[in-house]
């Protein structure tokens, strides 16, 4: 029987955030996969619930979260708190993932202990979330393996000097959400946080030091983050597995809202590869 649990966790930065988990209730311990959404994303975006069910049916406890400052209120299902969104930064996001890992390692009251094998904990990150899980895996020994889906390869790669000068002068820049038409603020504290934590937030160095199973998935037709980013990450760690999907776009066929009962074919391809990769990683572990 497929079981779902929804719960709240308390961020180290003053906000509660929503988490959900799916698993097959069979009394057997299962590896854990934690999914981290990207910029302007959220845990219930598009086909992500179908993705959670798919992983659960393939023997994982699949956990996904709304990062605490992603703009979705606890219990909400879309971006409504633009002030929280504007005050988000990369260290807050890393700390949110730590909060989830802590809850899973110590035992979540919502997930029966007999259903979960937290010694096998994998991270999956999409887009900016891909960069995030690479950073978290590099600083947290509890992570067994990582899969990135269309990940960023560096944080400040597309921060141009002219843009930065205007951003610093105004204290804020606005990003248009093409789906909703919202003008979403990004306060300059995002840059200040990056500059103050360059070592912690250095994605290329994090990838270089990773000695756990690492899978880099990217669509060759990605219209948002060019596939060269996957090649750049792979160059930092040639022991990683690079898996390119020829027709893959940035969302792997997804959209929001998503009204089909089936996973997009491109997302299924990414999921199948990730499941196989994680299962093989478990088999290789002592």
Secondary structure, DSSP 4 states (H G I P E B T S, - for coil): -EEEEEEEEE-TTS-EEEEEEEEE-SSS-EEEEEEE--TT--TTSTTHHHHHHHHHHTTEEEEEE--TTSSPPTT--S---HHHHHT--HHHHHHHHHHHHHHHHH--TTS-GGGEEEEEEEEEEETHHHHHHHHHHHH-TT--EEEEES--S-SSTT--HHHHHHHHHHSEEEEE-TTT--EEEEETHHHHHHHHTTTTT-HHHHHHH--SEEEEEEETT-SSS-THHHHHHHHH-TTSEEEEETT--TTTT--SS---SS--HHHHHHHHHHHHHHHHHHHH--
